[in-house]
Amino acid sequence: MSALQPFAHILVFYLGNTSRSQVMQKIRTGGATGDHTAAKLNVLISGEMAIVGMYTEALKNIDNCSCASDLAAAKACHQNRAEVLAGAVGRLGARPYQASPAWRAFACVIANDVSPLNEHQTIATLVNTEAKISEQYSKWMRDNAFVVQLLAKRLNSRQRATEASMYRLQSRLKDIKLAA
């Protein structure tokens, strides 16, 4: 049994009229091995986990209650996408990316050593990062590995929604600042 066969029912769902046998043929001839595909998916996981860490830090440093709920929702969306990707990597028989404790400790030292940003700067940084993550998903949607393409397409709409919510939050904060 191919390591990619667990994806067949998902692929049939997303490809509509395509039969299971056609999907399995596409998987077998997709040109990428399970290890190669898992490595690519782990890159996406690392990006999602990095932004989860950014939202965690932002939530610690922002006092605005209305802002906090938006940030928590965005963080949860990224965490969910990381879990979906990790599940896919696991089904490929590989080990999903996990940030090492040493890296997390280093990130905390750096974060504590830098003067904190105000909420407008923090939101601007998150909006910029969301745009970069969206670009990454767009790039992966054109990947030659069929499973990578499919997952990127599936998760891209969620990423675009998260990016749009951060743009709306940024706009709302600018409106509040102008009104004050």
N, CA, C and O of each residue as an XYZ file, in Angstrom:
720
protein
N       0.841     -1.188      0.000
C       0.000      0.000      0.000
C       0.884      1.249      0.000
O       1.816      1.356      0.797
N       0.593      2.164     -0.874
C       1.335      3.415     -0.963
C       1.115      4.241      0.300
O       0.033      4.220      0.887
N       2.149      4.967      0.712
C       2.012      5.850      1.874
C       1.003      6.951      1.614
O       0.494      7.560      2.555
N       0.707      7.215      0.352
C      -0.216      8.278     -0.002
C      -1.666      7.809     -0.111
O      -2.566      8.638     -0.244
N      -1.910      6.497     -0.058
C      -3.268      6.000     -0.210
C      -4.251      6.554      0.808
O      -5.413      6.753      0.452
N      -3.862      6.817      2.057
C      -4.840      7.409      2.981
C      -5.411      8.738      2.486
O      -6.483      9.154      2.925
N      -4.703      9.404      1.576
C      -5.178     10.674      1.046
C      -6.222     10.492     -0.044
O      -6.912     11.449     -0.393
N      -6.355      9.298     -0.587
C      -7.187      9.095     -1.772
C      -8.620      9.574     -1.563
O      -9.170     10.250     -2.433
N      -9.232      9.241     -0.436
C     -10.621      9.668     -0.217
C     -10.728     11.183     -0.102
O     -11.714     11.772     -0.546
N      -9.722     11.816      0.489
C      -9.700     13.277      0.588
C      -9.554     13.878     -0.809
O     -10.230     14.845     -1.159
N      -8.663     13.289     -1.592
C      -8.411     13.806     -2.929
C      -9.652     13.673     -3.806
O      -9.974     14.587     -4.565
N     -10.347     12.547     -3.707
C     -11.565     12.364     -4.483
C     -12.579     13.445     -4.113
O     -13.237     14.011     -4.986
N     -12.701     13.728     -2.820
C     -13.617     14.761     -2.361
C     -13.274     16.113     -2.973
O     -14.160     16.820     -3.451
N     -11.987     16.479     -2.960
C     -11.589     17.794     -3.460
C     -11.546     17.872     -4.982
O     -11.650     18.961     -5.547
N     -11.396     16.750     -5.640
C     -11.313     16.780     -7.093
C     -12.656     16.527     -7.760
O     -12.740     16.515     -8.989
N     -13.687     16.328     -6.989
C     -15.027     16.209     -7.546
C     -15.259     14.920     -8.298
O     -15.318     13.852     -7.688
N     -15.393     14.993     -9.619
C     -15.774     13.851    -10.445
C     -14.657     12.827    -10.644
O     -14.888     11.785    -11.257
N     -13.485     13.094    -10.155
C     -12.362     12.185    -10.340
C     -12.586     10.910     -9.535
O     -12.988     10.966     -8.373
N     -12.331      9.779    -10.144
C     -12.521      8.508     -9.449
C     -11.326      8.214     -8.554
O     -10.252      8.793     -8.712
N     -11.535      7.305     -7.613
C     -10.461      6.901     -6.705
C      -9.283      6.324     -7.487
O      -8.131      6.615     -7.165
N      -9.556      5.506     -8.515
C      -8.463      4.910     -9.288
C      -7.669      5.988    -10.030
O      -6.446      5.898    -10.133
N      -8.370      7.015    -10.552
C      -7.667      8.110    -11.214
C      -6.791      8.876    -10.224
O      -5.674      9.278    -10.549
N      -7.313      9.072     -9.011
C      -6.537      9.764     -7.977
C      -5.302      8.952     -7.618
O      -4.206      9.502     -7.516
N      -5.470      7.640     -7.426
C      -4.324      6.800     -7.063
C      -3.288      6.790     -8.186
O      -2.088      6.784     -7.914
N      -3.731      6.789     -9.432
C      -2.805      6.849    -10.563
C      -2.029      8.162    -10.523
O      -0.820      8.173    -10.753
N      -2.709      9.262    -10.236
C      -2.060     10.578    -10.145
C      -1.037     10.582     -9.005
O       0.054     11.135     -9.146
N      -1.397      9.958     -7.872
C      -0.459      9.877     -6.752
C       0.772      9.080     -7.154
O       1.901      9.496     -6.893
N       0.552      7.924     -7.793
C       1.678      7.058     -8.167
C       2.586      7.722     -9.190
O       3.795      7.490     -9.177
N       2.037      8.535    -10.066
C       2.846      9.144    -11.128
C       3.152     10.610    -10.850
O       3.634     11.326    -11.727
N       2.875     11.051     -9.635
C       3.046     12.462     -9.307
C       4.475     12.943     -9.287
O       4.713     14.150     -9.241
N       5.432     12.043     -9.320
C       6.822     12.435     -9.432
C       7.551     12.677     -8.126
O       8.768     12.857     -8.135
N       6.850     12.688     -7.003
C       7.519     12.950     -5.726
C       7.355     11.747     -4.815
O       6.285     11.142     -4.754
N       8.409     11.409     -4.116
C       8.323     10.314     -3.159
C       7.654     10.822     -1.889
O       7.539     12.029     -1.677
N       7.216      9.894     -1.050
C       6.610     10.273      0.221
C       7.563     11.089      1.078
O       7.139     12.042      1.733
N       8.860     10.730      1.085
C       9.843     11.475      1.884
C      10.006     12.896      1.377
O      10.085     13.839      2.165
N      10.056     13.050      0.063
C      10.211     14.368     -0.544
C       8.984     15.235     -0.237
O       9.109     16.410      0.105
N       7.811     14.636     -0.364
C       6.567     15.346     -0.079
C       6.502     15.736      1.389
O       6.125     16.862      1.714
N       6.866     14.820      2.280
C       6.858     15.109      3.719
C       7.796     16.263      4.042
O       7.471     17.114      4.870
N       8.950     16.296      3.399
C       9.909     17.386      3.645
C       9.294     18.731      3.248
O       9.460     19.728      3.950
N       8.592     18.748      2.128
C       7.948     19.988      1.690
C       6.842     20.399      2.661
O       6.708     21.574      3.001
N       6.056     19.424      3.101
C       4.987     19.741      4.051
C       5.570     20.223      5.374
O       4.978     21.077      6.035
N       6.723     19.688      5.768
C       7.360     20.137      7.005
C       7.800     21.596      6.917
O       7.838     22.290      7.933
N       8.132     22.071      5.714
C       8.459     23.489      5.542
C       7.216     24.329      5.843
O       7.299     25.358      6.514
N       6.064     23.879      5.339
C       4.823     24.597      5.633
C       4.510     24.563      7.131
O       4.075     25.564      7.701
N       4.731     23.413      7.761
C       4.491     23.311      9.209
C       5.381     24.293      9.965
O       4.926     24.970     10.887
N       6.646     24.367      9.572
C       7.565     25.268     10.293
C       7.109     26.716     10.168
O       7.220     27.481     11.126
N       6.594     27.105      8.995
C       6.073     28.460      8.824
C       4.852     28.710      9.691
O       4.723     29.766     10.310
N       3.954     27.729      9.733
C       2.753     27.862     10.572
C       3.132     27.940     12.053
O       2.570     28.746     12.796
N       4.068     27.118     12.476
C       4.465     27.128     13.890
C       5.179     28.434     14.254
O       5.041     28.934     15.370
N       5.934     28.973     13.316
C       6.610     30.249     13.582
C       5.590     31.357     13.823
O       5.753     32.168     14.735
N       4.547     31.391     13.013
C       3.561     32.454     13.196
C       2.705     32.202     14.432
O       2.236     33.154     15.055
N       2.491     30.939     14.799
C       1.803     30.648     16.071
C       2.607     31.273     17.213
O       2.036     31.870     18.125
N       3.931     31.135     17.158
C       4.796     31.743     18.178
C       4.705     33.259     18.178
O       4.736     33.884     19.239
N       4.593     33.857     16.990
C       4.455     35.318     16.908
C       3.148     35.779     17.552
O       3.118     36.780     18.268
N       2.073     35.041     17.291
C       0.789     35.407     17.896
C       0.819     35.211     19.410
O       0.218     35.993     20.145
N       1.499     34.193     19.874
C       1.631     33.967     21.319
C       2.312     35.160     21.972
O       1.859     35.657     23.003
N       3.400     35.616     21.369
C       4.116     36.775     21.905
C       3.263     38.042     21.820
O       3.239     38.843     22.754
N       2.569     38.219     20.703
C       1.716     39.402     20.543
C       0.627     39.425     21.612
O       0.331     40.478     22.177
N       0.030     38.266     21.887
C      -1.021     38.204     22.906
C      -0.494     38.558     24.292
O      -1.223     39.113     25.115
N       0.764     38.239     24.546
C       1.368     38.582     25.844
C       1.597     40.086     25.971
O       1.553     40.640     27.069
N       1.844     40.741     24.832
C       2.277     42.139     24.862
C       1.204     43.160     24.514
O       1.456     44.360     24.618
N       0.010     42.723     24.103
C      -1.031     43.672     23.715
C      -2.099     43.731     24.797
O      -2.617     42.703     25.234
N      -2.416     44.940     25.219
C      -3.404     45.140     26.277
C      -4.824     45.328     25.741
O      -5.789     45.207     26.496
N      -4.958     45.619     24.462
C      -6.257     45.903     23.857
C      -7.116     44.632     23.819
O      -6.799     43.682     23.103
N      -8.201     44.625     24.593
C      -9.051     43.433     24.696
C      -9.721     43.072     23.378
O      -9.816     41.892     23.043
N     -10.187     44.063     22.625
C     -10.847     43.754     21.351
C      -9.849     43.162     20.364
O     -10.194     42.329     19.526
N      -8.644     43.597     20.481
C      -7.576     43.111     19.613
C      -7.198     41.669     19.989
O      -6.894     40.856     19.116
N      -7.217     41.366     21.259
C      -6.789     40.055     21.746
C      -7.639     38.923     21.182
O      -7.111     37.861     20.855
N      -8.937     39.133     21.063
C      -9.784     38.058     20.542
C      -9.469     37.769     19.069
O      -9.489     36.613     18.647
N      -9.180     38.809     18.293
C      -8.802     38.614     16.889
C      -7.465     37.876     16.785
O      -7.295     36.987     15.950
N      -6.529     38.257     17.640
C      -5.220     37.605     17.617
C      -5.330     36.141     18.034
O      -4.695     35.273     17.435
N      -6.125     35.870     19.047
C      -6.312     34.490     19.503
C      -6.963     33.641     18.408
O      -6.599     32.480     18.225
N      -7.916     34.212     17.688
C      -8.573     33.480     16.600
C      -7.581     33.180     15.474
O      -7.572     32.074     14.933
N      -6.757     34.151     15.125
C      -5.756     33.946     14.075
C      -4.740     32.893     14.504
O      -4.352     32.035     13.710
N      -4.316     32.962     15.754
C      -3.380     31.966     16.277
C      -3.983     30.568     16.177
O      -3.303     29.628     15.765
N      -5.248     30.424     16.549
C      -5.920     29.122     16.496
C      -6.003     28.611     15.052
O      -5.851     27.414     14.810
N      -6.239     29.503     14.105
C      -6.287     29.097     12.692
C      -4.934     28.547     12.231
O      -4.870     27.521     11.555
N      -3.866     29.235     12.602
C      -2.530     28.754     12.226
C      -2.201     27.437     12.927
O      -1.604     26.545     12.324
N      -2.582     27.316     14.176
C      -2.344     26.075     14.912
C      -3.089     24.923     14.236
O      -2.553     23.824     14.093
N      -4.324     25.185     13.825
C      -5.113     24.155     13.137
C      -4.456     23.737     11.825
O      -4.389     22.547     11.518
N      -3.972     24.707     11.048
C      -3.316     24.364      9.784
C      -2.048     23.554     10.038
O      -1.751     22.620      9.294
N      -1.306     23.902     11.075
C      -0.104     23.127     11.414
C      -0.483     21.690     11.765
O       0.223     20.756     11.387
N      -1.586     21.504     12.482
C      -2.027     20.166     12.852
C      -2.480     19.364     11.638
O      -2.193     18.171     11.541
N      -3.192     20.014     10.705
C      -3.609     19.334      9.469
C      -2.376     18.868      8.695
O      -2.318     17.729      8.233
N      -1.408     19.747      8.561
C      -0.183     19.408      7.837
C       0.596     18.307      8.559
O       1.121     17.397      7.917
N       0.674     18.385      9.891
C       1.385     17.361     10.659
C       0.711     15.997     10.486
O       1.388     14.974     10.380
N      -0.615     15.988     10.459
C      -1.327     14.740     10.224
C      -0.998     14.147      8.862
O      -0.841     12.934      8.726
N      -0.895     15.009      7.858
C      -0.544     14.551      6.512
C       0.863     13.973      6.485
O       1.101     12.940      5.859
N       1.791     14.633      7.159
C       3.166     14.134      7.217
C       3.196     12.780      7.915
O       3.880     11.860      7.467
N       2.461     12.662      9.001
C       2.400     11.390      9.712
C       1.836     10.271      8.846
O       2.328      9.144      8.890
N       0.803     10.578      8.057
C       0.223      9.566      7.164
C       1.191      9.166      6.062
O       1.068      8.083      5.489
N       2.153     10.031      5.764
C       3.186      9.682      4.789
C       4.273      8.803      5.412
O       5.186      8.350      4.720
N       4.169      8.566      6.715
C       5.146      7.733      7.404
C       6.383      8.492      7.859
O       7.396      7.882      8.204
N       6.308      9.805      7.862
C       7.449     10.631      8.271
C       7.128     11.314      9.595
O       6.001     11.257     10.086
N       8.115     11.943     10.145
C       7.957     12.646     11.418
C       7.662     14.123     11.148
O       8.441     14.798     10.475
N       6.533     14.629     11.675
C       6.215     16.055     11.471
C       7.228     16.966     12.158
O       7.813     16.614     13.182
N       7.418     18.133     11.575
C       8.303     19.158     12.134
C       7.843     19.555     13.528
O       6.652     19.743     13.777
N       8.807     19.678     14.429
C       8.551     20.234     15.752
C       9.719     21.139     16.095
O      10.880     20.754     15.954
N       9.405     22.343     16.547
C      10.463     23.275     16.942
C      11.175     22.699     18.154
O      10.537     22.211     19.087
N      12.481     22.756     18.137
C      13.244     22.202     19.257
C      13.150     23.131     20.460
O      12.998     24.341     20.293
N      13.239     22.580     21.676
C      13.212     23.426     22.868
C      14.334     24.469     22.860
O      14.153     25.583     23.352
N      15.488     24.108     22.301
C      16.607     25.056     22.248
C      16.236     26.257     21.385
O      16.539     27.394     21.748
N      15.580     26.018     20.238
C      15.168     27.109     19.358
C      14.156     28.000     20.061
O      14.240     29.224     19.969
N      13.179     27.385     20.778
C      12.175     28.173     21.485
C      12.840     29.036     22.557
O      12.468     30.195     22.738
N      13.821     28.477     23.268
C      14.527     29.235     24.306
C      15.277     30.410     23.680
O      15.276     31.512     24.230
N      15.914     30.179     22.539
C      16.635     31.241     21.840
C      15.665     32.342     21.412
O      15.961     33.527     21.566
N      14.505     31.952     20.874
C      13.505     32.931     20.442
C      13.025     33.773     21.619
O      12.802     34.974     21.469
N      12.862     33.152     22.794
C      12.429     33.898     23.988
C      13.487     34.901     24.425
O      13.155     36.022     24.812
N      14.747     34.512     24.369
C      15.836     35.431     24.738
C      15.824     36.628     23.795
O      15.913     37.772     24.242
N      15.715     36.374     22.500
C      15.675     37.459     21.515
C      14.460     38.349     21.762
O      14.577     39.574     21.755
N      13.298     37.743     21.981
C      12.068     38.509     22.196
C      12.181     39.385     23.436
O      11.700     40.518     23.432
N      12.804     38.884     24.492
C      12.943     39.652     25.724
C      14.008     40.725     25.608
O      14.005     41.688     26.374
N      14.924     40.569     24.652
C      16.021     41.508     24.493
C      15.633     42.691     23.601
O      16.333     43.704     23.585
N      14.564     42.577     22.886
C      14.121     43.628     21.966
C      13.043     44.454     22.658
O      12.184     43.912     23.353
N      13.096     45.763     22.465
C      12.062     46.592     23.082
C      10.710     46.229     22.479
O      10.609     46.004     21.272
N       9.677     46.170     23.305
C       8.374     45.747     22.798
C       7.794     46.752     21.803
O       7.984     47.961     21.931
N       7.092     46.225     20.822
C       6.436     47.071     19.831
C       5.093     47.526     20.386
O       4.484     46.830     21.198
N       4.631     48.696     19.947
C       3.277     49.078     20.345
C       2.291     48.238     19.537
O       2.691     47.527     18.616
N       1.017     48.318     19.875
C       0.054     47.417     19.224
C      -0.067     47.675     17.726
O      -0.290     46.737     16.961
N       0.077     48.929     17.291
C      -0.001     49.217     15.855
C       1.178     48.588     15.111
O       1.007     48.040     14.022
N       2.373     48.668     15.703
C       3.551     48.059     15.091
C       3.423     46.533     15.089
O       3.791     45.870     14.119
N       2.900     45.993     16.179
C       2.718     44.542     16.279
C       1.754     44.053     15.213
O       2.041     43.078     14.518
N       0.615     44.718     15.076
C      -0.380     44.315     14.080
C       0.186     44.471     12.672
O      -0.049     43.619     11.815
N       0.928     45.548     12.425
C       1.543     45.744     11.105
C       2.513     44.606     10.789
O       2.563     44.124      9.658
N       3.276     44.184     11.783
C       4.206     43.068     11.597
C       3.447     41.782     11.293
O       3.851     41.013     10.420
N       2.352     41.545     12.009
C       1.551     40.343     11.779
C       0.890     40.372     10.403
O       0.821     39.345      9.727
N       0.404     41.539      9.985
C      -0.203     41.665      8.652
C       0.844     41.346      7.582
O       0.560     40.620      6.630
N       2.026     41.876      7.738
C       3.110     41.618      6.787
C       3.455     40.123      6.759
O       3.670     39.555      5.689
N       3.505     39.503      7.912
C       3.811     38.082      7.991
C       2.700     37.248      7.365
O       2.974     36.259      6.685
N       1.459     37.639      7.587
C       0.322     36.925      6.969
C       0.439     36.975      5.445
O       0.192     35.976      4.769
N       0.813     38.125      4.911
C       0.973     38.253      3.460
C       2.069     37.322      2.952
O       1.926     36.708      1.895
N       3.162     37.217      3.703
C       4.254     36.328      3.297
C       3.834     34.861      3.361
O       4.204     34.073      2.491
N       3.068     34.493      4.380
C       2.569     33.114      4.486
C       1.633     32.824      3.315
O       1.684     31.733      2.746
N       0.779     33.781      2.946
C      -0.115     33.597      1.792
C       0.683     33.397      0.506
O       0.327     32.566     -0.328
N       1.753     34.156      0.352
C       2.629     33.984     -0.816
C       3.220     32.578     -0.834
O       3.319     31.950     -1.888
N       3.610     32.089      0.345
C       4.188     30.750      0.431
C       3.164     29.695     -0.002
O       3.503     28.773     -0.744
N       1.918     29.824      0.456
C       0.881     28.878      0.039
C       0.655     28.953     -1.473
O       0.492     27.923     -2.126
N       0.645     30.157     -2.024
C       0.468     30.298     -3.478
C       1.588     29.589     -4.228
O       1.349     28.945     -5.250
N       2.800     29.709     -3.722
C       3.945     29.037     -4.338
C       3.771     27.523     -4.271
O       3.989     26.829     -5.264
N       3.385     27.014     -3.120
C       3.248     25.564     -2.948
C       2.080     25.009     -3.758
O       2.074     23.825     -4.094
N       1.095     25.842     -4.074
C      -0.030     25.370     -4.895
C       0.429     25.019     -6.311
O      -0.260     24.288     -7.023
N       1.571     25.529     -6.715
C       2.130     25.229     -8.037
C       3.199     24.141     -7.973
O       3.878     23.880     -8.966
N       3.351     23.509     -6.818
C       4.383     22.500     -6.620
C       4.116     21.280     -7.503
O       2.974     21.009     -7.877
N       5.184     20.552     -7.830
C       5.022     19.365     -8.668
C       4.551     18.139     -7.884
O       4.161     17.143     -8.493
N       4.577     18.185     -6.571
C       4.078     17.070     -5.755
C       2.569     17.260     -5.573
O       2.122     18.252     -4.998
N       1.811     16.314     -6.060
C       0.359     16.418     -6.090
C      -0.238     16.637     -4.702
O      -1.119     17.481     -4.540
N       0.220     15.901     -3.713
C      -0.332     16.026     -2.359
C      -0.016     17.397     -1.777
O      -0.855     17.987     -1.097
N       1.186     17.913     -2.037
C       1.550     19.254     -1.571
C       0.622     20.281     -2.213
O       0.102     21.165     -1.532
N       0.418     20.166     -3.518
C      -0.501     21.067     -4.227
C      -1.883     21.041     -3.602
O      -2.470     22.085     -3.317
N      -2.390     19.844     -3.392
C      -3.748     19.688     -2.895
C      -3.911     20.285     -1.496
O      -4.870     21.010     -1.234
N      -2.972     19.977     -0.599
C      -3.075     20.523      0.756
C      -2.916     22.034      0.754
O      -3.610     22.732      1.493
N      -2.011     22.542     -0.066
C      -1.835     24.001     -0.143
C      -3.116     24.659     -0.642
O      -3.523     25.697     -0.120
N      -3.754     24.062     -1.650
C      -5.012     24.621     -2.154
C      -6.086     24.562     -1.084
O      -6.859     25.506     -0.922
N      -6.136     23.463     -0.356
C      -7.140     23.302      0.699
C      -6.948     24.323      1.807
O      -7.918     24.894      2.306
N      -5.703     24.555      2.192
C      -5.423     25.443      3.318
C      -5.298     26.907      2.903
O      -5.399     27.796      3.749
N      -5.080     27.171      1.616
C      -4.894     28.538      1.145
C      -6.098     29.424      1.453
O      -5.927     30.570      1.870
N      -7.301     28.915      1.256
C      -8.480     29.748      1.516
C      -8.564     30.118      2.996
O      -8.968     31.227      3.344
N      -8.184     29.195      3.851
C      -8.161     29.498      5.296
C      -7.104     30.554      5.601
O      -7.326     31.459      6.405
N      -5.950     30.424      4.945
C      -4.881     31.404      5.156
C      -5.315     32.775      4.663
O      -5.079     33.778      5.336
N      -5.937     32.829      3.514
C      -6.399     34.115      2.977
C      -7.427     34.761      3.906
O      -7.438     35.981      4.067
N      -8.291     33.948      4.516
C      -9.285     34.481      5.462
C      -8.594     35.049      6.698
O      -8.991     36.100      7.202
N      -7.567     34.363      7.189
C      -6.811     34.859      8.347
C      -6.105     36.155      7.991
O      -6.115     37.109      8.769
N      -5.490     36.190      6.812
C      -4.812     37.412      6.356
C      -5.811     38.575      6.274
O      -5.508     39.683      6.716
N      -6.984     38.327      5.717
C      -8.003     39.374      5.592
C      -8.460     39.866      6.964
O      -8.700     41.059      7.147
N      -8.581     38.953      7.928
C      -9.013     39.372      9.273
C      -7.961     40.272      9.924
O      -8.309     41.191     10.666
N      -6.685     40.018      9.654
C      -5.633     40.871     10.214
C      -5.633     42.243      9.536
O      -5.400     43.256     10.196
N      -5.890     42.286      8.238
C      -6.019     43.580      7.546
C      -7.191     44.380      8.122
O      -7.078     45.588      8.332
N      -8.319     43.700      8.377
C      -9.483     44.393      8.970
C      -9.148     44.913     10.367
O      -9.536     46.025     10.726
N      -8.428     44.111     11.155
C      -8.031     44.546     12.489
C      -7.119     45.772     12.394
O      -7.280     46.735     13.143
N      -6.177     45.726     11.479
C      -5.270     46.862     11.306
C      -6.055     48.121     10.933
O      -5.785     49.201     11.460
N      -7.008     47.985     10.042
C      -7.838     49.115      9.621
C      -8.667     49.641     10.787
O      -8.783     50.851     10.977
N      -9.237     48.735     11.560
C     -10.044     49.133     12.723
C      -9.199     49.904     13.735
O      -9.656     50.899     14.297
N      -7.971     49.449     13.969
C      -7.088     50.145     14.912
C      -6.704     51.538     14.385
O      -6.597     52.486     15.163
N      -6.499     51.658     13.085
C      -6.192     52.973     12.511
C      -7.374     53.922     12.675
O      -7.198     55.099     12.987
N      -8.593     53.392     12.459
C      -9.803     54.213     12.624
C      -9.943     54.691     14.069
O     -10.303     55.842     14.316
N      -9.657     53.802     15.018
C      -9.738     54.171     16.451
C      -8.719     55.239     16.763
O      -9.012     56.194     17.482
N      -7.507     55.081     16.218
C      -6.437     56.049     16.469
C      -6.807     57.414     15.894
O      -6.561     58.442     16.526
N      -7.400     57.431     14.693
C      -7.797     58.694     14.066
C      -8.934     59.377     14.834
O      -8.992     60.604     14.908
N      -9.832     58.576     15.401
C     -10.975     59.117     16.136
C     -10.560     59.692     17.491
O     -11.244     60.553     18.044
N      -9.448     59.214     18.011
C      -8.999     59.655     19.347
C      -8.356     61.012     19.332
O      -7.934     61.507     20.377
